[in-house]
Structure formats: structure tokens, C-alpha cells
Amino acid sequence: MRGSTADVPAVLTPGVDRFGYFPALGRIQSGQEPFSVLLPEQDRYDVHFVPPPGGAAAD
């Protein structure tokens, strides 16, 4: 839900290059890039996004 906050626990294990993932999240949060820039990178970062129930994920 837009305008809400959440705590997200993250466990990073060896073997997956995630050095670009968190800076990308910062750019998305600040409005410099749309969320959709991460969609092609799901396999690279081993992070997979699913749309919310009843709708598509928004930028």
C-alpha cells in the first residue's frame, strides 16, 4: 500500500552478486528510476517480485 512503511529482513548469502541491487532500490525510492528497472534483473539478484493480489505492481 502506498504511503505505508514496512520492515524487511534481508539475509544475504555468498554466491549472488547483489552489489547493484540496494543502490537501485535507493534510486527507485527517491524517484530517480521506476520500479520496473528491477524486473529484468530478478534472476541476477535472485529476488522475484509478484504483483499484489488483484492487480499489477505499480511504478
Secondary structure, 3 states (H helix, E strand, C coil): CCCCCCCCCCCCCCCCCCCCHHHHHHHHHCCCCCHHHHHHHHHHHCCCCCCCCCCCCCC
